[in-house]
């Protein structure tokens, strides 16, 4: 191969590097970057046939033996992890090394830049970045590729705004020296070619992000400062092309730099050539980027050497972490929710109240006899009149605004909503799910911000991620889940500090379906165990309340809720 090194890294584009090495090392790399997907057999179309071509075998392969390609976000992993563990030497060609080089930035220069941005909140007051936010901004700018982990309500929207502003107004690559002379190689594109892509997981978040960034820049706009970000800088895409030229240019009608904001659902069918224009990509709620369609978009951004992923948490698996690091770059946890609480930056989470509902032995035995597994348990729980009345009465009796989260719309969420409306017809109770128009969701959000005892009955998919309501006092898990990401994101909905709110409470509804005679753990009980592991890891205190459900809903008592509500 003409090289004295075992592994030689060759530049391909902003998405991939080619790994030249001996065949024996290629096979080692293939094994190292191949992972089984947990639960793949339960996915749609998950019947795998390893002997038949055209059938997925339930594995993710981050390294291709066929063309020797590896996502550029994993270069640090292959150099510092794989190669070092095997005592292999590595080299990187000039162009790849140039794009891998860290940007020279300092905390003082970033602070000075932020000071000049004059960032403003909705009330017109000046926003000063906290030390953890400055740490995230500096890390993202220096590394150029980064997966930044910061909890929900920690200000990731602000972090993304400052990073984009720096790249837009100063330089994408830190290539301008004294006198305007380039200090970088000819391969590096200048800031004059800046074009940004921001990907968000929900349609309603497109306008929300644009509104927030324009608000941050309001003071600059008043002064007609060239650093101002105004609405004419943005190109929002909600579905299909919507003005995005197939040759790669946004039809802006202006020469101002453009920032395209969209959901991956709106873009994934577009030609890869459309994405050539982008020089920087920001992925909000980046934990959702493991989908194949999202990977297609990211890998098509072949000129985007600045890539920042923002998320509150990962799912805890090495597979998830490496997939996202391949798309963005190495992960770094900036700060924990507990640290933010202790510093008073987010609302204090009161001890989590785990409502362990012990179902009547008659129901437990009948369910066990049917042997319907997890699906049988879920069907029983969401159709249980006793359980649904308990959840409804709990939500109605809690003080402050309450978010009740469920999984299944028609068979559970709708039942809870109608039950609460029947119990208290004059109470402001709202029902939100994927089929509800974006404008209606935003209207509900604004209403709740003004209320003191409203209830939102919402699906996990619509309100566990990305929706910002400061005036939430209680969150109720009405459906069982073991998803680490979903649980932490959902808790985060209640941790934003409001004008008259500094604390929040989580009510975790759990279910004990073990017959008295045979106490083997049931599926949803095991899900509780997984949630409790997360609470311990995040240092969230909790207390378990054993509540015996009656066989008949007419016998249900409210004394349980009265006992724990204010303890």
Phi, psi and omega per residue, in radians:
X1 nan -0.084 3.073
X2 1.309 0.334 -3.128
X3 -2.314 2.565 3.098
X4 -1.530 -0.048 -3.116
X5 -1.746 2.658 -3.133
X6 -1.293 -0.668 -3.095
X7 -2.187 2.173 -3.128
X8 -2.079 2.101 -3.070
X9 -1.664 2.135 -3.097
X10 -1.997 2.421 3.118
X11 -1.225 2.335 3.009
X12 -2.034 -1.063 3.062
X13 -2.860 -2.948 -3.092
X14 -1.211 -0.273 -3.088
X15 -1.708 -0.586 -3.008
X16 -2.318 2.667 2.918
X17 -2.132 2.633 3.059
X18 -1.720 2.288 -3.112
X19 -1.816 1.872 3.094
X20 -1.613 2.194 -3.121
X21 -2.871 3.011 3.101
X22 -1.160 2.722 -3.117
X23 -0.995 -0.664 -3.125
X24 -1.081 -0.676 3.122
X25 -1.267 -0.596 3.089
X26 -1.016 -0.741 3.119
X27 -1.185 -0.640 3.068
X28 -1.111 -0.750 3.110
X29 -1.094 -0.704 3.133
X30 -1.070 -0.763 3.114
X31 -1.144 -0.701 -3.088
X32 -1.126 -0.630 -3.075
X33 -1.891 0.502 3.037
X34 -2.035 2.282 -3.033
X35 -2.369 2.493 2.965
X36 -1.372 2.405 3.089
X37 -1.489 2.079 3.108
X38 -1.024 2.245 3.116
X39 1.276 0.300 -3.097
X40 -1.063 -0.550 -3.111
X41 -1.152 -0.301 3.139
X42 -1.663 -0.049 3.140
X43 -1.338 2.721 3.070
X44 -0.972 2.283 -3.121
X45 1.276 0.359 -3.039
X46 -1.506 0.639 3.004
X47 -1.733 1.856 -2.961
X48 -1.701 2.505 3.107
X49 -2.329 1.772 -3.063
X50 -1.186 -0.371 -3.088
X51 -1.584 -0.244 -3.049
X52 -1.799 2.265 3.097
X53 -1.225 2.580 3.119
X54 1.539 -0.025 3.121
X55 -1.935 2.205 3.096
X56 -1.196 2.411 -3.107
X57 -1.684 0.217 3.107
X58 1.387 0.326 -3.126
X59 -2.084 2.649 2.991
X60 -1.863 2.261 3.131
X61 -2.076 1.931 -3.105
X62 -1.517 -0.297 3.080
X63 -2.057 2.298 -3.113
X64 -1.745 1.988 3.070
X65 -1.141 -0.523 -3.073
X66 -1.127 -0.823 -3.107
X67 -2.063 0.089 3.062
X68 1.091 0.501 -3.107
X69 -1.621 2.459 3.090
X70 -2.347 2.365 3.066
X71 -0.954 2.340 -3.067
X72 -1.091 -0.439 3.113
X73 -1.125 -0.223 -3.132
X74 -1.776 0.159 -3.123
X75 -1.088 -0.695 3.093
X76 -1.126 -0.657 3.136
X77 -1.139 -0.740 -3.111
X78 -1.236 -0.593 -3.121
X79 -1.387 -0.832 -3.057
X80 -1.573 -0.354 -3.125
X81 -1.818 -1.294 -3.065
X82 -1.034 -0.987 -3.052
X83 -1.102 -0.757 -3.120
X84 -1.118 -0.698 -3.140
X85 -1.169 -0.445 -3.121
X86 -1.755 -0.020 -3.070
X87 1.067 0.603 3.060
X88 -1.599 2.525 3.041
X89 -1.602 2.644 -3.103
X90 -2.270 2.707 3.002
X91 -2.455 2.785 -3.126
X92 -2.367 2.276 -3.117
X93 -1.168 2.905 -2.987
X94 -1.004 -0.800 -3.063
X95 -1.200 -0.740 3.108
X96 -1.110 -0.731 3.132
X97 -1.101 -0.658 3.133
X98 -1.089 -0.742 3.137
X99 -1.343 -0.331 3.120
X100 -1.483 -0.286 -3.053
X101 -1.156 2.416 3.137
X102 -1.199 2.562 3.080
X103 -1.357 2.417 -3.134
X104 -1.491 1.743 3.082
X105 -2.315 2.710 3.096
X106 -2.188 2.728 3.095
X107 -1.040 -0.665 -3.136
X108 -1.146 -0.733 -3.140
X109 -1.152 -0.626 3.108
X110 -1.200 -0.738 3.097
X111 -1.040 -0.747 3.126
X112 -1.110 -0.721 3.119
X113 -1.111 -0.776 3.134
X114 -1.107 -0.691 3.107
X115 -0.998 -0.735 -3.132
X116 -1.265 -0.410 3.113
X117 -1.194 -0.476 3.097
X118 0.922 1.027 -3.049
X119 -1.241 2.324 -3.073
X120 -2.142 2.541 3.044
X121 -1.541 -3.120 -3.090
X122 -1.095 -0.490 3.136
X123 -1.554 0.098 3.126
X124 1.533 -0.142 -3.117
X125 -1.314 2.660 -3.117
X126 -1.306 2.422 3.108
X127 -1.826 2.171 3.069
X128 -1.852 2.291 -3.124
X129 -1.234 2.354 3.065
X130 -1.296 2.921 -3.123
X131 -1.078 -0.683 3.133
X132 -1.174 -0.625 3.078
X133 -1.177 -0.722 3.075
X134 -1.073 -0.683 3.101
X135 -1.064 -0.771 3.135
X136 -1.137 -0.760 -3.134
X137 -1.104 -0.841 -3.140
X138 -1.070 -0.748 3.137
X139 -1.077 -0.825 -3.129
X140 -1.088 -0.753 -3.136
X141 -1.199 -0.701 -3.107
X142 -1.210 -0.806 -3.052
X143 -1.372 -0.447 -3.131
X144 1.262 -0.588 3.037
X145 -2.177 2.084 -3.065
X146 -2.747 2.496 2.986
X147 -1.904 1.809 -3.014
X148 -1.671 2.101 -3.135
X149 -1.774 2.005 3.120
X150 -2.535 2.370 -2.982
X151 -1.081 2.785 2.999
X152 -0.953 2.423 -3.127
X153 1.343 0.186 3.141
X154 -1.556 -0.041 3.092
X155 1.642 0.647 -3.122
X156 -1.170 -0.506 3.089
X157 -1.079 -0.713 3.099
X158 -1.158 -0.725 3.119
X159 -1.029 -0.841 3.126
X160 -1.075 -0.708 3.138
X161 -1.051 -0.843 -3.104
X162 -1.125 -0.745 3.119
X163 -1.050 -0.816 3.119
X164 -1.093 -0.740 3.133
X165 -1.074 -0.740 3.132
X166 -1.081 -0.829 -3.128
X167 -1.157 -0.607 -3.112
X168 -1.301 -0.724 -2.993
X169 -1.693 -0.462 -3.120
X170 -1.743 -1.121 -3.101
X171 -3.132 2.580 3.045
X172 -1.359 -0.619 -2.989
X173 -2.038 0.093 -3.073
X174 1.061 0.754 -3.004
X175 -1.827 0.065 -3.087
X176 -1.860 2.133 3.113
X177 -1.787 -2.922 3.129
X178 -1.048 2.397 3.125
X179 1.376 0.166 3.104
X180 1.301 0.282 -3.134
X181 -1.588 2.372 -3.121
X182 -1.211 2.349 3.089
X183 -1.903 0.116 -3.134
X184 -2.000 3.024 -3.080
X185 -1.244 2.901 3.139
X186 -1.148 -0.288 -3.105
X187 -1.294 -0.432 -3.021
X188 -1.430 2.238 3.131
X189 -1.365 2.489 -3.116
X190 -1.416 2.954 -3.108
X191 -1.163 -0.332 3.124
X192 -1.118 -0.354 3.113
X193 -1.680 0.264 -3.085
X194 -1.044 2.279 3.013
X195 -2.600 2.098 -3.017
X196 -1.869 2.572 3.046
X197 -2.162 2.174 3.067
X198 -2.004 2.142 3.140
X199 -1.894 2.218 3.108
X200 -2.144 2.718 -3.027
X201 -1.434 -0.291 -3.055
X202 -2.296 2.549 -3.140
X203 -1.017 -0.731 -3.093
X204 -1.114 -0.344 -3.127
X205 -1.425 -0.246 3.100
X206 -1.078 -1.006 3.140
X207 -1.180 -0.588 3.137
X208 -1.066 -0.770 3.134
X209 -1.157 -0.756 3.124
X210 -1.066 -0.778 3.116
X211 -1.044 -0.781 -3.106
X212 -1.121 -0.808 -3.101
X213 -1.160 -0.671 3.082
X214 -1.150 -0.655 3.095
X215 -1.128 -0.759 3.094
X216 -0.954 -0.601 -3.035
X217 -1.695 0.155 -3.010
X218 -1.034 -0.725 -3.109
X219 -1.137 -0.653 3.086
X220 -1.183 -0.657 -3.124
X221 -1.094 -0.710 3.137
X222 -1.035 -0.613 -3.111
X223 -1.593 0.081 -3.092
X224 0.957 0.629 3.119
X225 -1.246 2.339 -3.132
X226 -1.107 -0.281 3.084
X227 -1.374 -0.167 -3.082
X228 -1.124 2.420 2.997
X229 -1.765 2.040 -3.118
X230 -2.067 2.968 -3.050
X231 -1.058 -0.511 3.127
X232 -1.185 -0.217 3.077
X233 -1.385 -0.286 -3.015
X234 -1.807 2.573 3.005
X235 -2.231 1.831 -3.103
X236 -1.555 2.332 3.120
X237 -2.162 2.198 -3.109
X238 -1.930 -0.270 -3.137
X239 3.104 2.303 3.137
X240 1.218 -2.705 -3.063
X241 -1.281 -0.844 3.101
X242 0.744 0.964 3.046
X243 1.577 -0.058 3.108
X244 -1.504 1.954 -3.071
X245 -1.084 2.337 -3.123
X246 -1.083 -0.335 3.089
X247 -1.416 -0.136 3.030
X248 1.990 -0.045 -3.116
X249 -1.849 2.419 3.057
X250 -1.383 2.295 3.099
X251 -1.304 1.487 -3.004
X252 -1.590 -0.514 -3.027
X253 1.285 0.174 3.137
X254 -2.619 2.785 -3.136
X255 -1.647 0.041 3.124
X256 -1.150 2.634 3.088
X257 -1.006 2.539 -3.035
X258 -1.917 2.519 3.023
X259 -2.200 2.010 3.112
X260 -1.581 2.221 3.119
X261 -2.087 2.219 -3.073
X262 -2.802 3.038 2.979
X263 -1.715 2.718 3.130
X264 -1.145 -0.517 3.119
X265 -1.086 -0.502 -3.117
X266 -1.440 -0.257 -2.988
X267 -2.043 -0.354 -2.877
X268 -1.167 -0.313 3.118
X269 -1.572 -0.083 -3.130
X270 -1.267 2.718 3.124
X271 -1.086 2.499 3.105
X272 -0.980 -0.511 -3.124
X273 -1.113 -0.425 3.117
X274 -1.054 -0.537 -3.020
X275 -1.558 -0.018 3.116
X276 -1.070 -0.496 -3.027
X277 -1.188 -0.421 -2.949
X278 -1.440 2.343 3.115
X279 -1.844 -0.289 3.103
X280 -2.537 2.451 3.130
X281 -2.224 2.312 3.037
X282 -2.044 2.156 3.109
X283 -1.884 1.876 3.089
X284 -1.454 2.514 -3.046
X285 0.909 0.945 -2.971
X286 -1.135 -0.268 3.120
X287 -1.081 -0.315 3.129
X288 -1.499 0.001 -3.049
X289 -1.444 0.201 3.115
X290 -1.411 -0.201 3.122
X291 -1.137 2.567 -3.098
X292 -1.026 -0.688 -3.122
X293 -1.121 -0.683 3.102
X294 -1.160 -0.707 3.099
X295 -1.079 -0.668 3.103
X296 -1.037 -0.774 3.129
X297 -1.111 -0.868 -3.099
X298 -1.086 -0.743 -3.124
X299 -1.232 -0.344 3.099
X300 -1.431 -0.246 3.105
X301 -1.432 1.219 -2.965
X302 -1.298 -0.159 3.101
X303 -1.952 0.080 -3.112
X304 -1.588 1.588 -3.141
X305 -1.524 -0.205 2.990
X306 -1.815 2.039 -3.088
X307 -2.378 2.096 -3.125
X308 -2.155 2.113 3.029
X309 -1.823 2.328 3.133
X310 -2.082 2.269 3.103
X311 -2.754 2.779 3.106
X312 -1.428 -0.570 -3.065
X313 -2.852 2.844 2.987
X314 -1.890 2.977 -3.063
X315 -1.448 0.011 3.074
X316 1.613 -0.110 3.137
X317 -1.659 2.578 3.096
X318 -1.145 -0.553 3.117
X319 -1.058 -0.897 -3.128
X320 -1.023 -0.779 -3.111
X321 -1.073 -0.844 -3.079
X322 -1.233 -0.606 3.066
X323 -1.052 -0.820 -3.127
X324 -1.233 -0.658 3.084
X325 -1.121 -0.605 3.072
X326 -1.084 -0.647 -3.123
X327 -1.383 -0.662 -3.053
X328 -1.944 -1.087 -3.074
X329 2.731 -3.127 -3.099
X330 -0.981 2.465 -3.129
X331 -1.409 2.523 3.045
X332 -2.505 2.193 3.068
X333 -1.483 2.152 -3.063
X334 -1.475 -0.834 -3.077
X335 -2.822 2.770 -3.140
X336 -1.770 2.826 3.077
X337 -1.058 -0.709 -3.140
X338 -1.056 -0.746 3.119
X339 -1.110 -0.710 3.113
X340 -1.122 -0.688 3.088
X341 -1.108 -0.820 -3.098
X342 -1.081 -0.512 3.138
X343 -1.574 -0.059 3.100
X344 1.366 0.317 -3.114
X345 -1.496 -0.410 3.037
X346 -2.283 2.903 -3.120
X347 -1.093 2.552 3.083
X348 -1.297 2.283 3.065
X349 -1.545 1.975 3.070
X350 -1.134 2.787 3.130
X351 -0.845 2.233 -3.107
X352 -1.097 2.337 -3.136
X353 -1.775 1.812 3.123
X354 -1.531 1.935 3.111
X355 -1.544 1.621 -3.114
X356 -1.479 1.731 -3.096
X357 -1.425 2.034 3.098
X358 -1.631 1.880 -3.072
X359 -1.290 2.644 -3.103
X360 -0.992 2.453 -3.067
X361 -1.010 -0.543 3.114
X362 -1.077 -0.783 3.124
X363 -1.176 -0.703 -3.135
X364 -1.077 -0.780 3.141
X365 -1.156 -0.746 3.141
X366 -1.098 -0.707 3.140
X367 -1.169 -0.748 3.130
X368 -1.121 -0.641 -3.141
X369 -1.137 -0.596 -3.126
X370 -1.214 -0.473 3.118
X371 0.936 0.833 -3.121
X372 -1.685 0.046 3.053
X373 1.159 -2.641 -3.073
X374 -1.049 -0.793 -3.099
X375 -1.096 -0.641 3.087
X376 -1.116 -0.717 3.097
X377 -1.075 -0.827 -3.123
X378 -1.075 -0.776 3.118
X379 -1.019 -0.751 3.125
X380 -1.117 -0.782 -3.056
X381 -1.149 -0.839 -3.048
X382 -1.288 -0.321 3.115
X383 -1.729 -0.019 -3.109
X384 -1.295 1.991 3.119
X385 -1.104 -0.655 3.124
X386 -1.087 -0.861 -3.121
X387 -1.136 -0.777 -3.120
X388 -1.111 -0.648 3.092
X389 -1.199 -0.631 3.077
X390 -1.072 -0.856 -3.128
X391 -1.076 -0.765 -3.110
X392 -1.124 -0.815 3.130
X393 -1.111 -0.661 3.097
X394 -1.055 -0.892 -3.116
X395 -1.053 -0.705 -3.102
X396 -1.224 -0.469 -3.077
X397 -1.634 -0.158 -3.135
X398 -1.300 2.556 3.112
X399 -1.536 2.358 -3.128
X400 1.656 3.114 3.119
X401 -1.300 2.445 -3.015
X402 -2.255 2.366 3.042
X403 -1.905 2.066 3.117
X404 -1.851 2.062 -3.043
X405 -1.845 2.359 -3.136
X406 -2.365 2.971 -3.141
X407 -1.777 -0.797 -2.985
X408 -1.876 2.179 -2.954
X409 -1.201 -1.141 -2.994
X410 -1.226 -0.692 -3.019
X411 -1.539 -0.174 -3.138
X412 -2.383 -1.031 -3.094
X413 -0.991 -0.796 3.139
X414 -1.107 -0.694 3.116
X415 -1.077 -0.797 3.141
X416 -1.103 -0.766 3.134
X417 -1.055 -0.861 -3.120
X418 -1.145 -0.612 3.121
X419 -1.153 -0.773 3.115
X420 -1.132 -0.712 3.112
X421 -1.102 -0.651 3.132
X422 -1.227 -0.630 -3.128
X423 -1.231 -0.715 -3.141
X424 -2.388 1.483 -3.061
X425 -1.042 -0.463 -3.082
X426 -1.585 -0.072 -3.129
X427 -1.356 2.461 3.066
X428 -1.326 1.761 3.125
X429 -2.140 2.233 -3.079
X430 -2.071 2.540 -3.107
X431 -2.049 2.014 -3.064
X432 -2.175 2.268 3.058
X433 -2.651 -3.113 -3.049
X434 -1.044 -0.444 -3.125
X435 -1.466 -0.052 -3.134
X436 -1.496 2.327 -3.111
X437 -1.002 2.533 -3.103
X438 -1.014 -0.702 -3.139
X439 -1.092 -0.661 3.127
X440 -1.161 -0.737 3.118
X441 -1.047 -0.770 3.138
X442 -1.129 -0.664 3.105
X443 -1.107 -0.735 3.096
X444 -1.087 -0.753 3.130
X445 -1.015 -0.784 -3.134
X446 -1.160 -0.672 3.114
X447 -1.081 -0.825 -3.100
X448 -1.097 -0.585 3.097
X449 -1.053 -0.455 -3.116
X450 -1.682 -0.257 -3.055
X451 -1.596 2.972 3.125
X452 -2.163 -0.201 -3.123
X453 -2.559 0.607 3.123
X454 -1.434 2.762 3.103
X455 -2.205 2.267 3.013
X456 -1.938 2.067 3.034
X457 -1.715 1.901 -2.950
X458 -2.374 2.622 3.061
X459 -1.300 2.615 3.109
X460 -0.963 -0.690 -3.061
X461 -1.129 -0.495 -3.088
X462 -1.660 -0.516 -3.027
X463 -2.144 -0.087 3.116
X464 -1.377 -0.337 -3.056
X465 -2.240 2.237 2.859
X466 1.396 -0.160 -3.138
X467 -1.600 2.167 -3.049
X468 -1.779 1.873 3.030
X469 -2.179 1.951 -3.109
X470 -1.287 -0.503 -2.967
X471 -1.663 0.786 3.066
X472 -1.839 2.241 -3.103
X473 -1.849 -0.493 -3.087
X474 -2.368 2.483 2.998
X475 -2.175 2.297 -3.125
X476 -2.071 2.121 3.001
X477 -1.470 1.728 -3.107
X478 -1.516 -0.265 -3.137
X479 -2.158 2.484 -3.126
X480 -1.267 2.496 3.106
X481 -2.698 2.539 3.070
X482 -1.953 0.050 -3.104
X483 -1.177 2.066 3.125
X484 -1.050 -0.819 -3.113
X485 -1.080 -0.875 -3.109
X486 -1.036 -0.760 -3.098
X487 -1.124 -0.810 -3.111
X488 -1.208 -0.694 3.100
X489 -1.113 -0.688 -3.139
X490 -1.163 -0.747 3.085
X491 -1.037 -0.691 -3.120
X492 -1.075 -0.403 3.101
X493 -1.028 -0.486 -3.075
X494 -1.721 0.069 -2.990
X495 -1.762 0.055 3.072
X496 -1.348 2.418 3.138
X497 -1.390 2.248 3.076
X498 -1.867 3.051 -3.123
X499 -1.027 -0.653 -3.117
X500 -2.158 0.590 -3.058
X501 -2.541 2.217 3.110
X502 -2.283 -0.066 -3.130
X503 -2.358 2.739 3.078
X504 -2.517 2.738 -3.121
X505 -2.269 2.363 3.031
X506 -1.821 2.254 3.027
X507 -1.899 1.905 -3.092
X508 -1.712 1.851 3.137
X509 -1.447 1.990 3.139
X510 -2.072 2.887 -3.012
X511 -2.368 2.207 3.051
X512 -1.806 1.842 -3.118
X513 -1.895 0.449 -3.138
X514 -1.450 2.144 3.052
X515 -1.076 2.556 -3.118
X516 -1.041 -0.588 -3.090
X517 -1.369 -0.531 -3.123
X518 -2.330 1.749 -2.987
X519 -1.561 0.626 3.105
X520 -1.242 2.379 -3.102
X521 -1.028 2.451 3.085
X522 -1.615 2.961 -3.042
X523 -1.056 -0.881 -3.076
X524 -1.210 -0.489 3.026
X525 -1.139 -0.723 3.079
X526 -1.108 -0.583 3.065
X527 -1.088 -0.673 3.073
X528 -1.043 -0.740 3.124
X529 -1.003 -0.731 3.119
X530 -1.138 -0.695 3.107
X531 -1.139 -0.703 3.137
X532 -1.111 -0.595 3.075
X533 -1.075 -0.705 3.101
X534 -1.127 -0.750 -3.141
X535 -1.057 -0.740 3.126
X536 -1.134 -0.791 -3.131
X537 -1.061 -0.697 -3.118
X538 -1.497 0.004 -3.141
X539 1.091 0.687 3.037
X540 -1.647 2.008 3.098
X541 -1.187 2.632 3.121
X542 -2.554 2.808 3.075
X543 -2.388 2.378 -3.126
X544 -1.704 2.264 3.079
X545 -1.961 1.985 3.084
X546 -1.391 2.088 -3.087
X547 -2.198 2.029 3.133
X548 -1.456 2.042 3.097
X549 -1.433 2.447 3.091
X550 -1.342 2.883 3.082
X551 -1.239 -0.518 -3.062
X552 -2.102 2.307 -3.079
X553 -1.108 -0.439 -3.141
X554 -1.183 -0.338 3.137
X555 -1.609 -0.003 -3.076
X556 -1.105 2.458 -3.109
X557 -1.995 2.688 3.081
X558 -1.741 0.027 -3.077
X559 -1.101 -0.515 -3.138
X560 -1.067 -0.855 -3.107
X561 -1.136 -0.622 3.122
X562 -1.163 -0.536 -3.066
X563 -1.244 -0.647 -3.035
X564 -1.846 -0.145 -2.980
X565 -1.009 -0.745 -3.027
X566 -2.089 0.321 -3.105
X567 -1.378 nan nan
